[in-house]
Amino acid sequence: MSEGRSGAELPAEMPYMPSVVNVGSILEKIKGAGTPPKFTHDFLKSTLGFSSSNDRAMIKVLRTLGFISADSTPTQRYNDFKGEHGGQVLAVGLREGWADLFMADQKVNEKSVSQVGAIVKSVTGAGDAVAKKTASTFKALSDKADWTAAADAAASAENSIDPLGDQRRGDGPGAEFRADDVAGSGLLRLHHDIHIHLPPSSDVAVYRAIFQALKAELM
């Protein structure tokens, strides 16, 4: 069976793990351990306790998430992930690092491994085996992420639209109108508010990615 593009030909922002069995455990270990000067193979093996060659690809995954820089230095996002809102920070990293998948399907994080694999093949031209590993890696990460920030914002926008029975009147946001005004003008004026609770972070990329995600959800 033809493999299509080789793993080396896949976009750098979509790495894959040969096995995802330890992905969740590695993330938990990162949260509990101190922040190293460099996130190296030795740190992964000696400090975190993951010596399998299958786990070495996690370093590329962390770079794609924006958790470590090109020279393996932990970023502010790495430290933010260790905090209270780590799941949301992980979701931001996934939306940025796997942006091509979200461009193809805004709810790719809700898909099954086989469905994500089909999207990977469409986006990258990868063969079956590589697409499956890429999809499995993405799903293992996304299952540990907190996607409620964008979902809650979308629900808030939908639920806060004023019904006609509010008898609101006027032209500006939040102004009141009466039902007879609406009938006479043929226009229905609606107003909605969106309340967003953002995770604390000094990394502006975190907020930029959240607002990009919200824009995609609300379009």
C-alpha positions, 0 to 999 in steps of 0.5 A: 500500500502506498504511504503517500507523503512520508512523515518527513513531508508532512507540514512541520506543524502537524507532528505525530507520535508513533504511540500515544499511550503516554501522551496524557501521562507526559502532560500530567508530569509536565504540570507537576514537575519544575520548568527546565531550562531546556526541554530535552530528551534527557529531561523527558527520560531522566526527570519525567521518566519516559524512556521509550523511543516512542515518546521522543516525538513529544518534543516536536509536539510541544514545539507545535503547541508553542510550549517550547521554542525552536531551541527547546526553551520552555515558553510562557505558554508552557508555564501557563499550561501548568496553572489552573487553566492548563486545559484552555491553554492546551486548546489554544496551542492545538488551534494554533499548531493544527490550524489547517485541521480547524480550517478544514473543520471548525469542530475537528476536535469533536471528531473521531480518530478515523474522521480526523484521519480523513481530514489529515489526508485531505489537508496534507496528502498523507497516506493511511498509516501516517494520517492515522498516527497524526490523527491519534496524536491530535485526538490524544491531545485534544481529549486533554484540552478544555474547549469550553471557552469558545463553546460557552461564548457561542452559547452566551451569544445565542441565549442573550438575544432579546426576545420580542416580548421584552418590549424594548424600544430605541436605536442604540445597543440595549435600547428599548423597543415596542412590538408596534414599532417593530410591526410598523417599521418592518425591522426587528432590532436585536441586541446580544452581549458576549461575556468571555472569561479569559485565562490569566496569561502574560502571553498575548498569543494565548488571547489572540488564539482564543479570539480567533477561535471565537470568531470561527465559532460565531461566523 
